Amino acid sequence: MTAPLDIQLDMDRIRKDNWVVDLLRPRIQNARSLTILGRPKAKDVTTAFPNFPRSTPNLRSLKIVRGVGLDWDRSVDPFGSSAHSLMCLALDNVPLYPSFLNLRTLTTLFFRDHKFHLHLDTLLDFLKENHSLQSATLCVSFVKPSLRSSQRRSPIGNQLKHLSISCMHVIEAQALISNIALQRGAHLDILYCHWDAGLNEILTGISTTHLLNLPSPTSIEYETQPRRIRLFGPNGRFSFGSFLTNDVFVEFPLLPLANVQEFRLIHRDSSGARLDSATDHLSFLPSLKTLAFECETSIPYLSTLLSNPSSPPSLTTLAFLNCDLSDLSMEKLTRFASGRKNTTSARLYRVVIVDSGGVFPSADLIDALEEHVPIVDARRGKKLPTDLT
């Protein structure tokens, strides 16, 4: 009995020296996984392995990674005879054939399509009927009339645990979002797209509850450069990435944030993201208990944030990771902690300093702050609280 083969071929090299193909050809029926790289064309695959894909009856994983701009011969269906065995399929600018709808054993699908335009209902029908599919990454373009003609009364159900979406245009992202319902605990990623659109441009005007499936996220992470939003909760995870650098807080009203208890703000550099309005928008997080900063520079918006000692009222922990805690920042922190100390409903219980970004506040400033609030200073060898993520 011959052992199963996991094969990876670079067609650019095979064209120059095909001894590897000559060696593999008699054993290709034992291929368990086949990855084809190097700008392959359909005729390259059929020349290397005659009668492909019928010559690979035991194939479980097929990945065809191509360069943009090459034509794929539509007469060569790369998975037609493997419809009842494939578990992993990754196609990079290879068209989908009618046999695609017969794939019923797939657990993982990656489909990138910059040239061959799909009908929206073709993809939606496949996602609905394939009950084994657990992970799908879709970088797709659709036939424009199908975006208008698709008439579905409710979003489709499926078994996906992870869905990643990247589209060329807002209307295509909206078409997928409004027509796919994820199950409890699923992860949704809206990846970097080729258009400068924020999350509010994508979500405004369409129903999202069925897709986000995050009625009660408990924490949110916001990174300013590159810009990413991540929501974590008991019902799943949602993340969004974009190159847009508008006011980050304009997007929050669209998200279900009433139960968020931790907000981590990651500010890599002076990316142009406007953060000075943070205090005005913390009302979107009425249950916030922990506000954490990770910055490679000073915190220019700290002054605005700390100007209102009672907002948000539930805040108990301020945490700083790799932040430039200058003397001025420490003085503002001290005044803020002092103001919170004098209120019974909005008391600050601790300040956590994981690192100081190379700027070490003076001992006098540390002592002044500690008069109003306990300090957990990891630089002094203390362990982080277990409830901080």
TAGIZI-V992931 format. One record per backbone hydrogen bond with DSSP energy under -0.5 kcal/mol. NH is the residue of the N-H (numbers start at 1). CO is the residue of the C=O. If there is no record, write none. Layout:
NH CO
NH CO
//
This chain:
5 30
7 5
7 33
9 35
11 9
11 37
13 10
14 10
15 11
16 13
17 13
22 18
23 19
24 20
25 21
26 22
27 24
28 24
28 25
30 27
31 28
32 5
33 5
34 61
35 7
36 63
37 9
37 35
40 65
44 41
45 41
46 42
47 43
48 44
49 45
52 49
54 51
55 51
56 53
58 29
59 56
60 32
61 32
62 88
63 34
64 90
65 36
65 63
66 64
70 67
73 71
76 73
77 75
78 76
80 77
82 79
83 80
85 82
86 82
87 60
88 60
89 108
90 62
91 110
92 64
93 91
93 112
100 97
101 98
102 99
103 100
104 83
104 102
105 83
107 87
108 87
109 135
110 89
111 137
112 91
113 111
113 139
117 115
118 141
122 119
123 119
124 120
125 121
126 122
127 123
128 124
129 125
130 126
131 129
133 130
134 107
135 107
136 162
137 109
138 136
138 164
139 111
139 137
140 138
140 166
143 118
146 143
147 143
147 144
148 144
148 145
149 145
150 146
152 150
156 179
161 134
162 134
163 187
164 136
165 189
166 138
168 140
172 169
173 169
174 170
175 171
176 172
177 173
178 174
179 175
179 176
180 176
180 177
181 156
182 180
182 210
183 160
185 235
186 183
187 161
188 237
189 163
190 239
191 165
191 189
194 167
197 195
202 198
203 199
204 200
206 203
211 208
212 208
213 209
217 214
217 256
218 232
219 232
220 262
221 230
222 264
223 228
224 266
225 226
227 242
228 223
229 240
230 221
231 238
232 219
233 236
234 216
236 233
237 186
238 231
239 188
240 229
241 190
242 227
248 274
250 247
251 248
252 249
254 251
255 252
257 255
260 257
261 218
262 218
263 290
264 220
265 263
265 292
266 222
266 264
267 265
267 294
268 266
271 269
275 273
278 275
281 277
281 278
282 278
282 279
284 281
285 282
288 285
289 261
290 261
291 317
292 263
292 290
293 319
294 265
295 321
296 267
300 298
302 299
305 301
306 302
307 304
308 305
309 307
311 308
315 312
316 289
317 289
318 350
319 291
320 352
321 293
323 355
324 297
325 323
325 356
326 324
330 326
331 327
332 328
333 329
334 330
335 331
336 332
337 333
338 334
339 335
340 336
341 337
342 338
343 340
349 316
349 347
350 316
351 374
352 318
353 351
353 376
354 320
354 352
355 320
359 356
360 358
361 359
366 362
367 363
368 364
369 365
370 366
371 367
372 369
373 369
374 349
376 351
377 375
378 353
378 376
379 353
380 377
381 378
382 377
388 385
//
